[in-house]
């Protein structure tokens, strides 16, 4: 029963932070990959991008750092 409650709470928290996370991911895509939007445009030239491996690495590092920062903020708030 505890597991079910934890899962439900986790899903609720994900929905609550989704807009902020989406905005952060869009900013990372713009800053590191030069992709203006992560929304589907239904046009190949707008939906598919050639990016360098170093740009992908940089974007992944930025996303990882953002995740660490969010986890640290959550841990500090819970303490």
C-alpha positions as CSV (number, residue, x, y, z in Angstrom):
1,X,0.0,0.0,0.0
2,X,2.9,2.4,0.7
3,X,4.3,1.7,-2.7
4,X,1.1,2.6,-4.4
5,X,0.9,5.9,-2.5
6,X,4.5,6.8,-3.3
7,X,3.9,6.1,-7.0
8,X,0.8,8.2,-7.0
9,X,2.6,11.0,-5.3
10,X,5.5,10.8,-7.7
11,X,3.2,11.0,-10.7
12,X,1.5,14.0,-9.2
13,X,4.8,15.8,-8.7
14,X,5.9,15.0,-12.2
15,X,2.7,16.6,-13.6
16,X,3.3,19.7,-11.3
17,X,6.9,20.3,-12.5
18,X,6.4,19.3,-16.2
19,X,6.0,22.9,-17.5
20,X,9.1,24.1,-15.8
21,X,11.1,21.0,-17.0
22,X,9.8,21.5,-20.5
23,X,10.9,25.1,-20.5
24,X,14.4,24.1,-19.2
25,X,14.7,21.4,-21.9
26,X,13.8,23.9,-24.6
27,X,16.4,26.3,-23.3
28,X,19.1,23.6,-23.3
29,X,18.1,22.6,-26.8
30,X,18.3,26.3,-27.9
31,X,21.6,27.0,-26.1
32,X,23.5,23.8,-27.0
33,X,21.8,22.4,-30.1
34,X,20.5,25.6,-31.7
35,X,17.0,24.0,-31.9
36,X,14.4,26.7,-31.5
37,X,11.5,24.4,-30.3
38,X,11.0,20.9,-29.2
39,X,7.4,20.9,-30.5
40,X,6.6,18.7,-33.5
41,X,6.3,20.9,-36.6
42,X,5.3,18.1,-39.0
43,X,7.9,19.2,-41.5
44,X,11.1,17.2,-41.9
45,X,13.3,20.3,-42.2
46,X,12.0,21.6,-38.9
47,X,11.7,18.3,-37.0
48,X,15.1,16.7,-37.9
49,X,18.4,18.5,-37.1
50,X,22.1,17.8,-37.9
51,X,24.0,18.3,-34.7
52,X,27.6,17.6,-33.7
53,X,28.5,15.0,-31.1
54,X,30.1,17.7,-28.9
55,X,26.9,19.7,-29.0
56,X,24.9,16.6,-27.9
57,X,27.4,16.0,-25.2
58,X,27.2,19.6,-24.0
59,X,23.4,19.4,-23.9
60,X,23.4,16.2,-22.0
61,X,25.8,17.6,-19.5
62,X,23.6,20.7,-19.0
63,X,20.6,18.5,-18.5
64,X,22.5,16.3,-16.0
65,X,23.6,19.4,-14.1
66,X,20.1,20.7,-14.0
67,X,18.9,17.4,-12.6
68,X,21.6,17.5,-9.9
69,X,20.6,21.0,-9.0
70,X,16.9,20.1,-8.8
71,X,17.7,17.0,-6.6
72,X,19.9,19.1,-4.3
73,X,17.2,21.8,-4.0
74,X,14.6,19.1,-3.2
75,X,16.9,17.5,-0.6
76,X,17.5,20.9,1.1
77,X,13.8,21.7,1.1
78,X,13.0,18.4,2.7
79,X,15.7,18.8,5.4
